[in-house]
Amino acid sequence: MKLHLIDDDEDLHDLLKTYFEDLQIELTASERPNKGIEYIKTHQVDLVILDLMLPEMDGFEVCKKLREYNPDLPIIMLTAKGDDFNKIVGLELGADDYMAKPFNPRELFARIKTILRRFDRAKNHKLKDEHILYSATWDISLDLDSRQARVKEKDIDFTVTEFDLLKSLMENVGIVQSRDSLMNKVKGVDFEVFDRSIDVYISKLRQKLGDDPKNPEIIKTVWGVGYIFAKF
């Protein structure tokens, strides 16, 4: 789980980083909202913890900008003001929950788990209905009906072979598949070429997915065996 905190209180940064480290959860933090927005746009983040009172712009404006960038990003808003008006405004702007300072980190963690479970259920239901394979970790989606692919909100053109290969890898996430197994699953699609050069197709997939060929994280090589789609 990867969380990002946008708050100008350095003591809170240290407190929450220490607390979440014990839970083996990665927490990054930004003191300035513009830096926080930029970080979220360039890094994988599962949930944002956002303070209301910030320099440069308030949390309401930050929430609006984050919602414009990613409507599905879970956001918990923090504030020293516990009045109903700020709570209502924050929720209307798209925050998923609201906590008044000071708060117990254990309660924050409980709310984070609740929100993420709700998002997972909604996502799984939506994707099941739409016949879509989706990796939240890498923001990769494959529409199995239209055979369209998106990576980090961008449409990606895959060849028939590349699409079927990625589909097989994603359908068997966390399972090592041998080269022979992968070839059998895409048999009939450029098979003769594929038979001679499966590694070339994996290389092309990594390139289009933005996976570092020297240190791949999405499609990993298991030497002497085959390939594995690491995680969703």
HELIX and SHEET records of a PDB file:
HELIX    1   1 GLU A   10  ASP A   22  1                                  13    
HELIX    2   2 PRO A   33  THR A   42  1                                  10    
HELIX    3   3 GLY A   59  TYR A   69  1                                  11    
HELIX    4   4 ASP A   84  GLU A   92  1                                   9    
HELIX    5   5 PRO A  105  GLU A  130  1                                  26    
HELIX    6   6 VAL A  160  GLU A  171  1                                  12    
HELIX    7   7 ARG A  179  LYS A  185  1                                   7    
HELIX    8   8 PHE A  191  ARG A  196  1                                   6    
HELIX    9   9 ILE A  198  LEU A  209  1                                  12    
SHEET    1   A 5 GLU A  26  SER A  30  0                                        
SHEET    2   A 5 LYS A   2  ILE A   6  1                                        
SHEET    3   A 5 LEU A  47  ASP A  51  1                                        
SHEET    4   A 5 ILE A  75  THR A  79  1                                        
SHEET    5   A 5 ASP A  97  ALA A 100  1                                        
SHEET    1   B 4 ILE A 132  SER A 135  0                                        
SHEET    2   B 4 ILE A 140  ASP A 143 -1                                        
SHEET    3   B 4 GLN A 148  VAL A 151 -1                                        
SHEET    4   B 4 LYS A 154  ILE A 156 -1                                        
SHEET    1   C 3 GLN A 177  SER A 178  0                                        
SHEET    2   C 3 GLY A 226  PHE A 229 -1                                        
SHEET    3   C 3 ILE A 219  VAL A 222 -1                                        
END                                                                             
